[in-house]
Amino acid sequence: MRSSLRSLTALVLFVAVHSFSIWQPYLPATRSATLSLSSSNVQSSTTTSGSSAVRSFRPTTPIGTELQLQLLSFYRFVPISNPAAIRDALFDQLLLIPGVRGTVYVASEGINAQFAVPVGDQLQSLLHTFGKEGCLPFDAFEQNPPNMGNVVDSNVSTFDRLIVRTRDYILRDGIPLEDGDAPLDWSDAGTELDAEDWHEQLQKSNVQLFDCRNDYESDQGTFRSAQPLHTKTFSETWSVLDDQVKSEAINPDEPVYIFCTGGIRCVKVGSYLKNKLGCKDVRSLRHGIIGYERWASDADQSLWDGENFLFDKRRFSKEEPEQSDEES
């Protein structure tokens, strides 16, 4: 009899631990490091402090589950008075979406996010979280819808955790400001063109077209007739643009076309060209090269030569990338 009771007790404990191991990733996490059990399915939530404070959580998928993940990215430049409060509110809300992975940067200048999220209800919940009825005091999609990427199997290497962190900037720029200079207005960055309009306008003669990415990106591929800025880091952009205007390589009285991987760099470049260098008409590519390639694939025509190789490599990295010039 005692032997039977011991066997029954052992069986109950096994089932309880096994069930918890499978479903623990979907339970809410605390603000500090949490459970550290021997099961590989049980992951932890962590929090750090400081100007780059991180809230992170590593979800897992129950064994045998196959999911389709939607890749997407978006950003919005909008004043945020308390980035830490936004970080915490977002993190707590995103924990309620099973299986979501990605990175969100929150800074006083705005928000920048990249995700891999299961299609279906989870994707809709994510879009709701960042929309006008979500947990933010602003609609992240008010100016632009999210940049929707590929749908991939869950066994494809994408992000391995959810990270929401504060930063000094959502995109470091290194723009030199002298004492008394007002910060540039990111809302005054020129006109964004849809891919089809961009394609049509680039076929005009004598278009001033500039590739705002770094040389290691431009070397992989670019638009026909585009002029690279030959920078190694984004912070070198401003002195190059200054020289281009001084040497009359850029005519500020004629339309200036600029592009980058996903659009975020063009916000800062466009504002600099308009407000610092006096360019009257700046036009950028909405959703960047990513959006254009998606349109070109459907339209079966393209002015792009080469690859957008480095973007794909970065987006499919398991580890959280160091924030550099990369963008949404």
N, C-alpha and C positions, 0 to 999 in steps of 0.2 A: 504493500500500500504506500509506504513512504517513498519507495523507489518510483512509483507511478506519479506521485505528487511532485517529486523533484523533476521528473521528465517533463511534466506538464508546465511547471514553472519555467524551466529552461526554454521550452517552446514559446511561451508567451513573451518572455524577454527578447528572444531572437526576433519574433515578428515585430515587436514594438520598435526595437532599434533599427531593424531593416526598413520599416515604413518611414521612420523619422529621417533616415539617411537619404531616402529618395526624395521626400517632399520638403525637407528643410530649406532648400534654396528658395522656395517660394514664400517662406514665412518672413514677416517684417524683421529688419535688422536693427540693432541698437546703435547708438552713436559712438560706441567704442568697440575695440576688438572683441569679437564674440566667440562662439563655440569653436573649439579646436579638437574635433574628434578624429579617430583614426580612419574613418571612412573617407574614401576619395570623393564621395558625392557631397560631403558637408563642407561648405566654404565659409568665409568670414567677411564681416563688415569692418572697415577701418575708418578712422578719422584722424587727420593731422591738423595742426594749427599754423597760424601765420598768414602772410599775404597770399600764399599759394596753398591754402588749406584744402585738403582733399576729403571727400566722402566717397567711399568705394565699396562695391559689393560684387562678389564673383558668383553668378548663378550657374547652375548646371541643369542639364536636361535629363530626366529620368531615363534609365537604361532602356534601349529599344525604341525610344521616341525619335521619329524623324520629322523635322520642321523645315519649312521654307522661310527664309529670312529676307526681308526687304532692307536693302541698304539705302540710306537717305542722309542728307546733310542740309543744313540751313544756318543762316546767321542773321542777326539784325543789329544794326547800330542804333542804340536807344539809351538815353541816360538812365543809369541805375544807381540810386542813392545808397542802397545797402546790399552790395553783392553777396555778403555772407548769408543774409536772410533769404535771398533768392536761391542760393545754392542749397540751403537746408530744405526749403519748401519743395524744390524740384526733386531732390534726392528722395525725400519721403514719399512723394507722389509717384515717382518712377519705380520705386520698390513694389508698388502695387500691380505693376505690369509684368506678368510672368515671362521670363526669358529675355528681357530686353538687355542689350549690351551696347556700349558706346562711350563716348567722351563728350562732356559739356564743359565749356569754359564760360565763366561769368566774370565780368569786369564792370567797372563804372561806365565804360563806353558801350557795353552791349553784351550779346550772347552769341556763342558759336558752338554748333553741335554736329556730331556725326553718330549715326546709330546703325545697328543691325537688329531688327525687331521681327518677331514672328508675324507673318501675314495674318489677316483676319482681325479678330477683336482686339488683339494686342496692338496692332498697327493703328487701328482707329482710336484706341485709348491714348496712345502716344501723341497722335495729331491733336486730339482734344486737349491734352495737357498743356501743349504749347499754343493753342489757339485762343480766340477771344473770350471763350468761356472757361479757360483752364485756370491753373493756379498762379499764373503770372499777372502782374499789374499792367501788362501790355500783350498784344497779339504778335507773336513771333513771325507770323505769316502775313501781316498786314500789307507789307510792301511787295513781298515775293512768296510764292508757294515754296514748299520744300523741294530740294533738288533730288528727285527720285532716281536711284541707281538701279543696279541689277537685283534680281531675286535669285538667291543662292541657297543650296542645301545647307543644313545646319552642320554638316561635317566639313564644310569649307572653312578655312581659317580666316576669321574676321577679327572681331574684338573678343577678348576673353573675360571681360568684366564690365560693370557699369561704374563710371567715374564721373563725378561732378565736382569741379574745383574752381576756386576763385583765382583770378590772375590780375596783374596790374593792367593788362590789355588783352583783348581777344585776338589781336594781331599786333605783335611788336613791330614798330615802324622805324624808330630811330630818326624821326623828323627833327631837324635842328630848329629849336625855338629860342630866340634871344629874349632877354628880360623884357617884359612888357608885351610880348607877342601873345595874342589870343590863340587858343587852340583852333585848329581847322574845323570847319563845320562839315561833318560827314554826310549830312543830309543834302549838301550842295555839291554833288560829285558829277553832275552831268546827266546825260540821258542814257537809260538802258535800252538796248535793242533786242527784240526777240531774234532767235537764230535765223529765221527766214528773212527778216529785214536786213540783218547783218550780212547775210550771204549776198543779197541783192546789191547792197550799197558798196560792198568791197569790190565789186566788178566795175566800178567807175574808175576813170583814169585819175592818176596822181593822188591817190588816197594816202593820207598820213596815218600809217598803221604801225603801232608799237606793241611789242611783246613785253609785258610787264613781269615776266617770270625771270628766274635766274638762268645763267648760261647753261648749267647742266640739264635744265629742263628744255630750254629752247633747242639745244643740240639734238634732242630726241625727235622733235617735230615742231612745226609751226605753220601758220597760215602763209600762203603764197604772198610774196611782196612785203611780208612783215619785217620790221626792223627790230632786232633784239637790242636790249639795253646793255648787254654784256656785264651783268652784275653777278657777283657770287653770293651776296646776301641782300635781303630786301632793303636794309638800311643804306645801301649804296645807291639806291634808286634816285634819291633827291638831288645829289650832286650831278648825276648823269643828266637828269632832266634840266637842271639849271644850265649846264653846258650846251645842251641841245637847243635851248631857246636862245642863248647868247650867240651861238654860232649860226643861228637861223636854220638849223636842221629841222626844227619845229616852227611852223608859222602859226602864231597864236590867233591869227585872224581867220584861219581856215579850220574846218572840222578836224579834230584829232581823235582817232579811233584807238582804243586800248583794249587789251584782253589779258586774262590770266586763267588759272585752272578752273576755279569755281565762282569767281566774281568778287571775293572779299578784298583782294589786293587792289582791284580797280576802284573800289570806293575811296580808298586813301589816295591812290594815284590821281584819280579824277578830281578830288577836292584840292589836291596840291596844284594840279595844272590850272584849275579855274581860279582859285583864291590866292595862290602865291605867285603864279607865273602869268596870269592874265589871259589864259586861253578862253575864248568866248564860247566855243562849242565843242564839248567833250562827249564822246559816245563810247559806251562800253557794251560788252556782250553779256546779256542776262544769263546767269547760270554758267558762264564761262565756257571753256572748251568742252566740259562734260555735257552741258546742255546742247551745244552745237553738234557734237558727235551723235547724240541721241536723235536730233532732228535730221542730220545728214543720212543716218542709217535708214530712216523711214522715207526720206525724199529721194534716196539713191543718187545723191550728188554731193560734192564736197570740194571746198577750197583748202582743205587741210592736207599737209604733206607730212608723213612720218607718224610717230606714235605719241600718245599721252602716257608714256610708260610709267614714269615715276609716281603719278597720281595713283594708279592701280596698285603699285607695290606698297605704297604707304597705307592705303585704305585697308589692305588685307593683312596688315601687321598684327601679330598677336599682342604685342606689348604696346602700352600707351606711348605714342611718339612724344619726343620733346617738342614743345611748341616752337616752331621756327617760322618760316615764311608760309608754311602750308596753310591751307584754307578749306572752306567748305566748297 
